[in-house]
Amino acid sequence: MVQIDDATVPLKDCFWVLSDPVGCAFASTIGPSAVEEEAAHRELITRQRDRDRQTRQGWTVQLLSREQWRQKAQPCFLGRCDHRKATA
């Protein structure tokens, strides 16, 4: 079980999401693939230098519940997010 905001949810019902500096989701993996943010970043981006660069540039890795994933990440993956509209 993990704490996300005010809710306690099973890790198996969560997703790790890598987002760029403006908040657009770039990659995602299932919650049980990692138990903490750094391990999730390693799972998503294998090369250390790429992870270091992303961290310097303001990329983030965040654990989201299934509902949060639907609201925040899924629109990015479907090309329907406000982030893409702002850069178009």
C-alpha positions as CSV (number, residue, x, y, z in Angstrom):
1,M,0.0,0.0,0.0
2,V,1.1,3.5,-0.8
3,Q,-0.1,7.0,0.2
4,I,-1.1,9.3,-2.6
5,D,-2.5,12.6,-1.5
6,D,-5.1,11.6,1.1
7,A,-5.7,8.1,-0.1
8,T,-4.0,4.8,0.6
9,V,-4.0,2.6,-2.5
10,P,-2.3,-0.7,-3.5
11,L,0.9,-0.2,-5.5
12,K,-0.4,-2.6,-8.1
13,D,-3.2,0.0,-8.8
14,C,-0.7,2.8,-9.5
15,F,1.5,4.1,-12.3
16,W,4.9,5.8,-12.4
17,V,4.8,8.7,-14.9
18,L,7.8,10.6,-16.3
19,S,6.8,14.2,-17.3
20,D,8.6,16.9,-19.0
21,P,9.2,20.4,-17.4
22,V,5.7,21.6,-18.5
23,G,4.0,18.6,-17.1
24,C,3.3,16.6,-20.3
25,A,3.6,12.9,-19.6
26,F,6.3,11.3,-21.7
27,A,6.5,7.7,-20.3
28,S,4.7,5.5,-17.9
29,T,5.1,2.1,-16.2
30,I,3.1,0.1,-13.7
31,G,3.5,0.8,-10.0
32,P,5.0,-2.5,-8.9
33,S,8.0,-2.0,-11.4
34,A,9.6,0.3,-8.7
35,V,9.2,1.1,-5.1
36,E,10.6,4.7,-5.2
37,E,11.0,7.6,-7.7
38,E,14.7,7.0,-8.6
39,A,14.1,3.3,-9.3
40,A,11.1,4.2,-11.5
41,H,13.2,6.7,-13.4
42,R,15.8,4.0,-14.0
43,E,13.0,1.7,-15.2
44,L,11.7,4.3,-17.7
45,I,15.1,5.7,-18.9
46,T,18.0,3.2,-18.8
47,R,20.9,5.5,-19.5
48,Q,22.3,7.4,-16.4
49,R,23.4,10.4,-18.5
50,D,19.8,10.7,-19.9
51,R,18.3,10.6,-16.4
52,D,20.8,13.1,-15.1
53,R,20.0,15.5,-18.0
54,Q,16.3,15.1,-17.5
55,T,16.6,15.9,-13.8
56,R,18.7,19.0,-14.5
57,Q,16.1,20.1,-17.1
58,G,13.2,19.7,-14.6
59,W,11.6,16.4,-15.7
60,T,9.8,14.6,-12.9
61,V,8.8,11.1,-12.0
62,Q,5.5,10.8,-10.1
63,L,3.4,8.0,-8.7
64,L,-0.2,8.3,-9.7
65,S,-3.3,6.4,-8.8
66,R,-5.3,4.9,-11.7
67,E,-7.8,7.8,-11.6
68,Q,-5.0,10.4,-11.5
69,W,-3.3,8.6,-14.5
70,R,-6.5,8.8,-16.5
71,Q,-6.8,12.5,-15.7
72,K,-3.2,13.6,-16.0
73,A,-1.2,11.2,-18.2
74,Q,-3.7,9.5,-20.6
75,P,-4.6,12.8,-22.4
76,C,-0.8,13.4,-23.0
77,F,-0.4,9.9,-24.5
78,L,-3.4,10.4,-26.7
79,G,-2.2,13.8,-27.9
80,R,-5.2,15.6,-26.3
81,C,-3.5,17.4,-23.5
82,D,-3.3,21.1,-22.9
83,H,0.5,20.9,-23.0
84,R,0.5,20.0,-26.7
85,K,-2.1,22.6,-27.5
86,A,0.1,25.3,-25.9
87,T,3.1,24.3,-27.9
88,A,1.3,23.9,-31.2
